[in-house]
């Protein structure tokens, strides 16, 4: 299939992306206590490197790393990105701004009318073109990548309608078993991101996305497996999962 040039900037680069890499990793202290969570070593590399590799494979060449806790560790390791044939820049939170606040602060570094956002502590091999097609077809303010989960107690679940419109979010609960979960990959319109309040903590998951239900929030359901490094148990699972991916620069 030919590449859809609607999704490419005039200079030939793909859509910009943000990676939310400011996580403190409080629950990971027992296994990773000397670095920010997204810099945890997984399959021989900092976790964020695997996200960059995935973005690179899908054509992204420019990424904003939104940093916070121990930001110097991230910036010193990645620099300007030339070792990965990418252009990297940084948006540093002066205090914890949450996922939404970090996106709002990083917006000045993003080009174009829409951009990708990836959580810095989860990994799911999404289909960028499928995400973009749904986003453009529906005129969405934001489009989420969802995956099915046999146990969604740690994540909460998302309910969507037949056309992919997000209808509701269910909180994390011991009653939540199988369902669709947020895989931590989003396509967001600049106009939607500009409505996020500045200078205070805001959550994409708890504040921004619920407010967009019925107002242009859509989703794509993918089939690729999903992993995260949010707990010591899932960190161990992520090591095995990503090693099996076999991606190398």
KOLFIFI-437834 format. One record per residue (C-alpha): residue number from 1; residue in three letters; x, y, z. Coordinates in pm, 1 decimal. Layout:
KOLFIFI-437834
[rec NUM, 'ALA', [X, Y, Z]]
...
***
This chain:
KOLFIFI-437834
[rec 1, 'UNK', [0.0, 0.0, 0.0]]
[rec 2, 'UNK', [134.5, 344.7, -91.6]]
[rec 3, 'UNK', [221.8, 579.7, 189.9]]
[rec 4, 'UNK', [-54.0, 831.2, 263.1]]
[rec 5, 'UNK', [107.2, 1172.6, 218.4]]
[rec 6, 'UNK', [-169.3, 1346.5, 415.1]]
[rec 7, 'UNK', [14.2, 1229.0, 724.7]]
[rec 8, 'UNK', [357.8, 1358.1, 620.7]]
[rec 9, 'UNK', [502.0, 1705.3, 665.5]]
[rec 10, 'UNK', [632.4, 1892.1, 365.3]]
[rec 11, 'UNK', [993.6, 1823.6, 463.1]]
[rec 12, 'UNK', [931.3, 1448.1, 438.4]]
[rec 13, 'UNK', [926.3, 1371.2, 810.5]]
[rec 14, 'UNK', [642.6, 1173.7, 965.9]]
[rec 15, 'UNK', [423.3, 1310.4, 1240.6]]
[rec 16, 'UNK', [604.5, 1424.1, 1551.5]]
[rec 17, 'UNK', [567.9, 1215.3, 1864.9]]
[rec 18, 'UNK', [589.7, 1277.5, 2238.7]]
[rec 19, 'UNK', [708.0, 1019.0, 2488.0]]
[rec 20, 'UNK', [600.5, 1081.9, 2847.4]]
[rec 21, 'UNK', [926.6, 997.8, 3023.4]]
[rec 22, 'UNK', [891.9, 1179.9, 3354.7]]
[rec 23, 'UNK', [763.4, 891.8, 3565.3]]
[rec 24, 'UNK', [908.5, 844.5, 3911.3]]
[rec 25, 'UNK', [853.2, 469.9, 3933.2]]
[rec 26, 'UNK', [766.4, 457.3, 4302.8]]
[rec 27, 'UNK', [636.5, 99.2, 4278.3]]
[rec 28, 'UNK', [957.6, -7.1, 4101.8]]
[rec 29, 'UNK', [1192.8, 112.0, 4375.5]]
[rec 30, 'UNK', [1267.4, -245.7, 4480.8]]
[rec 31, 'UNK', [1417.9, -325.2, 4139.5]]
[rec 32, 'UNK', [1505.1, 16.4, 3990.9]]
[rec 33, 'UNK', [1599.0, 285.8, 4240.8]]
[rec 34, 'UNK', [1868.4, 492.3, 4069.0]]
[rec 35, 'UNK', [1695.4, 619.6, 3755.3]]
[rec 36, 'UNK', [1358.6, 742.0, 3624.3]]
[rec 37, 'UNK', [1116.7, 462.1, 3542.6]]
[rec 38, 'UNK', [1135.1, 499.4, 3160.8]]
[rec 39, 'UNK', [1514.5, 452.1, 3183.8]]
[rec 40, 'UNK', [1480.8, 111.8, 3353.0]]
[rec 41, 'UNK', [1691.4, -150.1, 3175.9]]
[rec 42, 'UNK', [1476.5, -393.4, 2977.1]]
[rec 43, 'UNK', [1634.4, -654.5, 2748.7]]
[rec 44, 'UNK', [1967.7, -474.5, 2767.4]]
[rec 45, 'UNK', [1848.5, -121.8, 2686.9]]
[rec 46, 'UNK', [1663.9, 162.1, 2858.9]]
[rec 47, 'UNK', [1291.0, 105.7, 2811.7]]
[rec 48, 'UNK', [1251.9, 432.7, 2619.5]]
[rec 49, 'UNK', [1490.6, 304.4, 2352.5]]
[rec 50, 'UNK', [1242.8, 33.4, 2263.8]]
[rec 51, 'UNK', [972.0, 296.3, 2219.2]]
[rec 52, 'UNK', [1200.2, 501.8, 1995.4]]
[rec 53, 'UNK', [1277.8, 191.8, 1788.9]]
[rec 54, 'UNK', [907.5, 122.0, 1743.5]]
[rec 55, 'UNK', [841.8, 480.8, 1635.8]]
[rec 56, 'UNK', [1138.4, 472.1, 1398.1]]
[rec 57, 'UNK', [1007.1, 154.4, 1236.4]]
[rec 58, 'UNK', [680.1, 337.0, 1162.6]]
[rec 59, 'UNK', [846.9, 640.6, 1007.7]]
[rec 60, 'UNK', [870.6, 885.5, 1297.5]]
[rec 61, 'UNK', [1196.7, 1078.8, 1301.1]]
[rec 62, 'UNK', [1127.8, 1360.4, 1548.5]]
[rec 63, 'UNK', [1035.4, 1298.3, 1912.3]]
[rec 64, 'UNK', [979.6, 1523.1, 2213.0]]
[rec 65, 'UNK', [1084.3, 1351.1, 2536.2]]
[rec 66, 'UNK', [878.4, 1493.7, 2822.2]]
[rec 67, 'UNK', [1099.1, 1454.4, 3128.2]]
[rec 68, 'UNK', [1064.7, 1525.0, 3498.1]]
[rec 69, 'UNK', [1206.7, 1304.0, 3772.6]]
[rec 70, 'UNK', [1585.3, 1268.6, 3722.2]]
[rec 71, 'UNK', [1552.8, 1439.9, 3384.1]]
[rec 72, 'UNK', [1930.9, 1469.2, 3346.3]]
[rec 73, 'UNK', [1957.2, 1089.8, 3316.5]]
[rec 74, 'UNK', [1730.4, 1088.4, 3012.3]]
[rec 75, 'UNK', [1885.0, 1390.1, 2843.0]]
[rec 76, 'UNK', [2243.9, 1276.3, 2900.2]]
[rec 77, 'UNK', [2176.2, 932.9, 2753.7]]
[rec 78, 'UNK', [1984.5, 1034.9, 2442.4]]
[rec 79, 'UNK', [2129.8, 1376.7, 2360.5]]
[rec 80, 'UNK', [2008.1, 1512.4, 2028.4]]
[rec 81, 'UNK', [1920.5, 1165.4, 1900.2]]
[rec 82, 'UNK', [2177.0, 1142.5, 1620.6]]
[rec 83, 'UNK', [2292.9, 797.4, 1735.8]]
[rec 84, 'UNK', [1943.8, 670.9, 1659.1]]
[rec 85, 'UNK', [1904.2, 868.4, 1334.8]]
[rec 86, 'UNK', [1631.1, 1070.5, 1501.9]]
[rec 87, 'UNK', [1585.8, 1429.2, 1613.5]]
[rec 88, 'UNK', [1515.1, 1445.7, 1985.9]]
[rec 89, 'UNK', [1422.3, 1747.7, 2193.8]]
[rec 90, 'UNK', [1313.7, 1785.2, 2553.7]]
[rec 91, 'UNK', [1036.0, 1938.8, 2758.5]]
[rec 92, 'UNK', [1119.6, 1927.8, 3128.2]]
[rec 93, 'UNK', [842.5, 1952.5, 3388.1]]
[rec 94, 'UNK', [942.9, 2193.4, 3668.9]]
[rec 95, 'UNK', [724.5, 1990.2, 3907.7]]
[rec 96, 'UNK', [498.1, 1685.0, 3854.1]]
[rec 97, 'UNK', [244.5, 1789.9, 3591.4]]
[rec 98, 'UNK', [79.3, 1455.6, 3520.7]]
[rec 99, 'UNK', [41.1, 1311.9, 3173.8]]
[rec 100, 'UNK', [-188.0, 1588.6, 3051.1]]
[rec 101, 'UNK', [18.8, 1868.7, 3198.5]]
[rec 102, 'UNK', [332.8, 1724.7, 3040.9]]
[rec 103, 'UNK', [165.5, 1713.7, 2699.0]]
[rec 104, 'UNK', [50.7, 2074.3, 2735.7]]
[rec 105, 'UNK', [397.8, 2190.6, 2836.8]]
[rec 106, 'UNK', [560.6, 2001.0, 2549.9]]
[rec 107, 'UNK', [323.4, 2139.6, 2288.7]]
[rec 108, 'UNK', [556.7, 2426.1, 2194.9]]
[rec 109, 'UNK', [808.3, 2169.6, 2066.8]]
[rec 110, 'UNK', [560.5, 1990.4, 1838.3]]
[rec 111, 'UNK', [509.6, 2072.3, 1472.6]]
[rec 112, 'UNK', [186.1, 2028.1, 1282.9]]
[rec 113, 'UNK', [-181.6, 2003.4, 1368.5]]
[rec 114, 'UNK', [-166.5, 1658.9, 1532.9]]
[rec 115, 'UNK', [91.2, 1440.0, 1700.8]]
[rec 116, 'UNK', [144.5, 1099.8, 1858.4]]
[rec 117, 'UNK', [179.2, 1050.0, 2233.8]]
[rec 118, 'UNK', [324.9, 738.1, 2396.3]]
[rec 119, 'UNK', [333.9, 659.9, 2765.4]]
[rec 120, 'UNK', [694.6, 607.8, 2868.4]]
[rec 121, 'UNK', [622.8, 299.1, 3078.1]]
[rec 122, 'UNK', [416.3, 81.8, 2841.8]]
[rec 123, 'UNK', [483.4, -90.1, 2510.2]]
[rec 124, 'UNK', [239.0, -199.0, 2243.0]]
[rec 125, 'UNK', [326.0, -239.1, 1876.2]]
[rec 126, 'UNK', [47.6, -25.1, 1734.5]]
[rec 127, 'UNK', [-41.0, 35.8, 1369.1]]
[rec 128, 'UNK', [21.1, 403.6, 1307.0]]
[rec 129, 'UNK', [-157.5, 406.2, 971.5]]
[rec 130, 'UNK', [-470.9, 244.5, 1114.7]]
[rec 131, 'UNK', [-470.2, 498.3, 1396.8]]
[rec 132, 'UNK', [-432.9, 784.1, 1149.8]]
[rec 133, 'UNK', [-702.7, 657.0, 916.4]]
[rec 134, 'UNK', [-959.1, 637.1, 1195.7]]
[rec 135, 'UNK', [-853.0, 974.0, 1332.5]]
[rec 136, 'UNK', [-887.7, 1149.7, 996.8]]
[rec 137, 'UNK', [-1208.3, 968.4, 895.5]]
[rec 138, 'UNK', [-1387.7, 1062.6, 1216.9]]
[rec 139, 'UNK', [-1244.2, 1412.5, 1256.1]]
[rec 140, 'UNK', [-1143.6, 1311.1, 1608.0]]
[rec 141, 'UNK', [-1003.5, 1541.0, 1872.6]]
[rec 142, 'UNK', [-808.1, 1241.1, 2001.3]]
[rec 143, 'UNK', [-786.3, 873.8, 1910.5]]
[rec 144, 'UNK', [-675.3, 602.5, 2153.5]]
[rec 145, 'UNK', [-514.1, 267.2, 2079.5]]
[rec 146, 'UNK', [-687.1, -5.2, 2282.1]]
[rec 147, 'UNK', [-611.8, -372.6, 2331.8]]
[rec 148, 'UNK', [-808.6, -658.6, 2480.2]]
[rec 149, 'UNK', [-706.6, -780.3, 2825.5]]
[rec 150, 'UNK', [-800.8, -1092.7, 3016.2]]
[rec 151, 'UNK', [-751.8, -905.0, 3343.3]]
[rec 152, 'UNK', [-805.1, -529.5, 3344.4]]
[rec 153, 'UNK', [-808.1, -477.0, 3722.2]]
[rec 154, 'UNK', [-481.6, -278.8, 3711.0]]
[rec 155, 'UNK', [-588.6, -59.3, 3420.9]]
[rec 156, 'UNK', [-961.4, -4.0, 3418.7]]
[rec 157, 'UNK', [-1149.6, -56.6, 3093.6]]
[rec 158, 'UNK', [-1284.8, 143.9, 2801.5]]
[rec 159, 'UNK', [-1622.3, 97.1, 2632.7]]
[rec 160, 'UNK', [-1663.0, 195.2, 2269.1]]
[rec 161, 'UNK', [-1954.3, 212.9, 2026.8]]
[rec 162, 'UNK', [-1982.6, 35.3, 1689.6]]
[rec 163, 'UNK', [-1813.5, 322.2, 1502.9]]
[rec 164, 'UNK', [-1524.8, 342.6, 1748.3]]
[rec 165, 'UNK', [-1650.3, 637.8, 1952.7]]
[rec 166, 'UNK', [-1544.4, 609.8, 2316.2]]
[rec 167, 'UNK', [-1856.5, 589.3, 2532.1]]
[rec 168, 'UNK', [-1719.7, 552.8, 2884.1]]
[rec 169, 'UNK', [-1427.5, 465.9, 3108.6]]
[rec 170, 'UNK', [-1448.4, 220.8, 3397.9]]
[rec 171, 'UNK', [-1223.9, 281.3, 3697.9]]
[rec 172, 'UNK', [-970.1, 26.8, 3815.4]]
[rec 173, 'UNK', [-1161.9, -228.7, 4018.9]]
[rec 174, 'UNK', [-1133.8, -579.5, 4154.2]]
[rec 175, 'UNK', [-1456.0, -650.8, 3963.5]]
[rec 176, 'UNK', [-1302.0, -561.3, 3625.9]]
[rec 177, 'UNK', [-1196.3, -877.3, 3442.4]]
[rec 178, 'UNK', [-1187.7, -901.4, 3063.1]]
[rec 179, 'UNK', [-1226.3, -586.9, 2855.8]]
[rec 180, 'UNK', [-1054.3, -324.9, 2643.0]]
[rec 181, 'UNK', [-772.5, -130.3, 2804.8]]
[rec 182, 'UNK', [-582.8, 183.2, 2716.3]]
[rec 183, 'UNK', [-247.1, 78.6, 2564.7]]
[rec 184, 'UNK', [-81.8, 416.9, 2622.0]]
[rec 185, 'UNK', [-71.8, 527.3, 2256.3]]
[rec 186, 'UNK', [-267.9, 831.0, 2138.4]]
[rec 187, 'UNK', [-308.3, 1061.4, 1840.8]]
[rec 188, 'UNK', [-408.9, 1407.7, 1959.1]]
[rec 189, 'UNK', [-509.2, 1722.1, 1773.7]]
[rec 190, 'UNK', [-318.0, 2034.4, 1867.2]]
[rec 191, 'UNK', [-646.7, 2219.0, 1916.0]]
[rec 192, 'UNK', [-748.8, 1962.1, 2177.5]]
[rec 193, 'UNK', [-413.1, 1977.9, 2356.3]]
[rec 194, 'UNK', [-432.3, 2356.6, 2369.5]]
[rec 195, 'UNK', [-739.2, 2331.6, 2594.3]]
[rec 196, 'UNK', [-540.4, 2155.1, 2869.1]]
[rec 197, 'UNK', [-479.8, 2397.0, 3159.4]]
[rec 198, 'UNK', [-121.2, 2511.3, 3207.0]]
[rec 199, 'UNK', [88.8, 2529.0, 3520.5]]
[rec 200, 'UNK', [-81.9, 2252.6, 3718.1]]
[rec 201, 'UNK', [-109.5, 1875.9, 3724.8]]
[rec 202, 'UNK', [-357.9, 1730.1, 3476.0]]
[rec 203, 'UNK', [-414.7, 1365.8, 3381.8]]
[rec 204, 'UNK', [-490.3, 1257.3, 3026.2]]
[rec 205, 'UNK', [-654.5, 941.8, 3154.1]]
[rec 206, 'UNK', [-861.4, 1090.2, 3436.7]]
[rec 207, 'UNK', [-926.2, 1446.9, 3320.7]]
[rec 208, 'UNK', [-869.4, 1512.7, 2950.5]]
[rec 209, 'UNK', [-1005.1, 1198.4, 2785.4]]
[rec 210, 'UNK', [-1320.7, 1163.3, 3000.1]]
[rec 211, 'UNK', [-1402.8, 1526.6, 2918.9]]
[rec 212, 'UNK', [-1381.0, 1443.7, 2546.3]]
[rec 213, 'UNK', [-1635.4, 1158.3, 2560.1]]
[rec 214, 'UNK', [-1912.0, 1254.2, 2318.0]]
[rec 215, 'UNK', [-1697.1, 1538.5, 2185.2]]
[rec 216, 'UNK', [-1462.5, 1367.8, 1940.5]]
[rec 217, 'UNK', [-1290.4, 1089.0, 2133.4]]
[rec 218, 'UNK', [-1243.0, 772.9, 1927.0]]
[rec 219, 'UNK', [-1048.5, 450.1, 1954.1]]
[rec 220, 'UNK', [-891.3, 175.3, 1746.4]]
[rec 221, 'UNK', [-874.0, -178.2, 1884.8]]
[rec 222, 'UNK', [-546.6, -351.3, 1806.2]]
[rec 223, 'UNK', [-445.9, -714.5, 1830.8]]
[rec 224, 'UNK', [-80.7, -676.3, 1932.5]]
[rec 225, 'UNK', [6.6, -774.0, 2289.9]]
[rec 226, 'UNK', [69.4, -504.9, 2549.7]]
[rec 227, 'UNK', [317.9, -483.8, 2834.5]]
[rec 228, 'UNK', [423.6, -225.9, 3092.0]]
[rec 229, 'UNK', [682.8, -169.6, 3363.4]]
[rec 230, 'UNK', [451.5, -28.5, 3627.6]]
[rec 231, 'UNK', [515.9, -294.6, 3892.4]]
[rec 232, 'UNK', [802.6, -534.3, 3972.7]]
[rec 233, 'UNK', [590.8, -820.4, 3838.8]]
[rec 234, 'UNK', [506.5, -651.3, 3509.1]]
[rec 235, 'UNK', [867.8, -531.9, 3480.4]]
[rec 236, 'UNK', [982.4, -894.4, 3480.4]]
[rec 237, 'UNK', [718.7, -980.9, 3219.5]]
[rec 238, 'UNK', [828.4, -686.6, 3002.1]]
[rec 239, 'UNK', [1186.2, -814.9, 2999.0]]
[rec 240, 'UNK', [1072.7, -1142.4, 2843.9]]
[rec 241, 'UNK', [818.6, -977.6, 2613.8]]
[rec 242, 'UNK', [1057.2, -724.5, 2461.1]]
[rec 243, 'UNK', [1347.2, -967.3, 2432.7]]
[rec 244, 'UNK', [1117.2, -1176.2, 2214.7]]
[rec 245, 'UNK', [1052.1, -874.4, 1990.1]]
[rec 246, 'UNK', [1412.0, -899.5, 1872.3]]
[rec 247, 'UNK', [1435.4, -538.7, 1746.5]]
[rec 248, 'UNK', [1787.8, -394.9, 1724.5]]
[rec 249, 'UNK', [1908.2, -62.6, 1592.1]]
***
